[in-house]
């Protein structure tokens, strides 16, 4: 999949409000009522889909944890799920 690349702009209104251009909303996968996150780094600001950003942060925090728990393949996880469900069914 090719990354989306374009430039767009918007006017800042007196109360600091900005309408996110339609092409940007589509690229971010956001719609009315969704949340966006502003990431400020030096003199640059990135606007990202809050749900996607939260998932990415969670994935980064969990990186390596599966291996620490002994999960190296999807089969390992499937076996653990099956075993856990059987144990819960016995209780």
QUIWOTA-V178718 format. One line per field, one symbol per residue. phi: phi as a letter, one per 30 degrees, with the letter a starting at -180 (. if undefined). psi: psi as a letter, one per 20 degrees, with the letter a starting at -180 (. if undefined). burial: I if it has 16 or more other C-alpha atoms within 10 Angstrom, else O. A space follows every 50 residues. Layout:
BEGIN
phi=???
psi=???
burial=???
END
This chain:
BEGIN
phi=.dddbabbbbdddecidbddeeededddicbejdcbccccbhccbccbde dddddddddddceidddddjccbddededdddddddddddd
psi=ppqpprprrqpprhjjqpppqghggghikqrpirqqppopodjqpppqph gggggggggghipihghhijoirhhggggggggghgghhh.
burial=OOOOOOOOOOOOOOOOOOOOOOOIIOOIOIOOOOOIOOOOOOOOOOOIII OOOOOOOOOOOOOOOOOOOOIOOOOOOOOOOOOOOOOOOOO
END
